[in-house]
C-alpha cells in the first residue's frame, strides 16, 4: 500500500461512497472536513452531515469550520501535512492557501463532464437540460469554479427513464472507482492534467424552490425531466384551487389538442406539446398516491384548467 497522508473534504451522501472506498482501500485519511451540523427536521435539531457520521464511525477526526479563509483554519489544515486532499461536494470555496497546502494539491470528484455543468447542481441540471450523457471528472483544483485540469473522465448515459436518485448513485459509484485509480497514478506521476476545453462551458446553478411549480405551457418532455431531476428535493408541484399537489412521476402521452393545464381523464394534463399522465401524486400532509387512489379522494374534474406560474 502506498504510504500517503490524505485529507478528505465532503458533505452529502454522494461523498460518502468515495470516502468509504478510500478507507476500504487501506489509505490513511488523517482528517475529514465537512459542513457544520445544521438544524433539520421538525424539531430543528442539529444534524451532522452523512460524511461526518461515516468518518466518526471509522475513527477519523472530523473538522467543520464555517470558513477556510482565516489564518487559524488554514494553520490547522496545514498542520496535517497531507500529501493530497480529495474533495467531493464539500460546499466551501477553497482559497489558494488550502489548495497549495498538500504536496500533491487538491483534487475534486465532480459529477459532470467538464466544462459542462460547472457549479452546484450538475446532476439535476444535466437531466433538466435533456443531455444524453453525463459523467465524472476528476480534476486538479485551482482557484476557479471547477476550472482545473482534468485527470480522469468517465461518461454514463442519460435516458428518458433516468431519475436523479438513480443517476446520483451511478455517478457516486463511478467517482469511488476512479478516485482509487487516480490516487495511485498521481503518486506514481503517470497522470498529467488536461486543460478543459474553452468551448461548451455551462453553469449548474444551485437548485431553488422557485423552480418547483409546473408550467403547463412547457412541453411534456421538459416537464417530465423537471420531475425526474427535482424529486425528492425541492420537488415538483401544481396548484389546484390554492392546494399544492406534489408530483413524483408522470408518463408522456399523446392526446387531442387542448389548452395547457387542461385536466383530462385519469389525471392526464395537457402540456404545451403532448400531455402528461401523472402517476404519483401527494396532497399536503398525505402519503404518495397513485392517480387512481388520488382521484377517489380528491375532486379534480375533467375540464379543469390548472394555473401556471406567474411570469415575472
Secondary structure, 3 states (H helix, E strand, C coil): CCCCEEEEEECCHHHHHHHHHHHHCCCEEEEEECCCCEEECCCCEEECCHHHHHHHHCCCCEECCCCCCCHHHHHHHHHCCCCEEEEECCCCCCCHHHHCCCCCCEEEEECCCCCCCEECCHHHHHHHCCCCEEEEEEEECCCCCCCCCEEEEEEEECCCCCCHHHHHHHHHHHHHHHHHHHHHHHHHCCCCCECCCCCCCCEECCCCHHHCECCCCCEHHHHHHHHHHHCCCCCEEEEECCEEEEEEEEEEECCCCCCCCEEEHHHEEECCECEEEEEEEECCCCCEEEHHHHHHHCCCCCCCECCCCCCC
